[in-house]
Amino acid sequence: MTGTPLLRVERLCGGYGEIAVLHDIDFSVEAGQIVAIVGANGAGKTTLLSTIASLLRPTGGRVTFRGEAISNCRPNELPGRGLALVPEGGRLFPFMSVQENLELGAFAPSARASTKARMDEVMTIFPVLGERRSQFAGRLSGGERQMCAIARALMCGPALLMLDEPSVGLSPLMTERVLETIANLVRTRDLTVMIVEQRVTEVLEIADSAHILDHGRITQSGPAARLRDDRQIRETYMGL
């Protein structure tokens, strides 16, 4: 790849207070790719996304997005810059309607002018949300809630969409549908995705590249197809 990566993480360290979780994390994300971050429970995957999204302050290193440092940004500034995070579980507002949840995704000033057009777009991508638009989000099925959370993030028109465990609580069939939707979004729209996922086999099927996170350190990186065929990874993370 040539040119400046869309996202660059350099020697990133972080954690919770005095508890260090991330240790010298280095990787980049190229535009138009799906990049997977995989690892066991407690490996630091959610901490990594939270630090990139400025929900946690790094204790060392830096993060640049579109060539600009974002480590000192407030979390609410990043959607306006084109970076959106879908947290684990989606975290919708259950007693607000589907449409109201989606409208919250367009709170950034840069997104407000095109709220209606984006609303129409996400309803086209996720037709079930159009059918449920006046329904309380808390009454959606697990798969529908995940789709709504992704759609809400798309309302800000992100260049980079970060997804934290989108398969949590979903059946294998619904997981497959959600991952297929993510892959299709990257193919058909100007979108890049970084996805944290424990269902390693499934996510490596759609990813272009992947990084293995173990105890807060990246231990392996490379094309997803190569890592998918690696014997050690298959035994450790896929149960094969």
C-alpha angles and dihedrals in degrees: 000000000000133000131033116326116240089235127020124187114191126189089325117187127178149127141145116315107302092349108101113209107159121055122193097321113192126180143114136219120218121212115265095023136116108223118190126206109198135175145120126293110290094023092123100256098134091041089055094053092044091052093048089049091051093243085121125033116236118237092209144002126030145259123219125191121190087353095304127107111247102172091105096044122113114246093245091057096061101071088057088054092052103263120116132178127206103199124214109286093016094254097226122176099255098201094049122082124256090252093050091051090051093048089057088062090066096056093116111100090234091058102042097080091058098040095118094047091048091046090055090047096053091045087056092049092046107030092178089066090057089054091049100037095122095040123102109262090228090067095058121106119252093262092046091051091053091049090049091051091051091046091051090054090049090056090079092056096240126197089201123036116193117199124194113204098324090180096061110129094002129122118245090255093051091045089055091050093049093048091047089052091051092050091048092051090056092047096048105032138046092263138129122198134204111189132189110202140161094201090085099175093053098043094048088056091065101030126097094204137003143198125209112220118200123173091340096311132100106239101174136016135176147100110337092234092057094047090046089059095044109117096216093050091047091052096042103040107017101042091233 
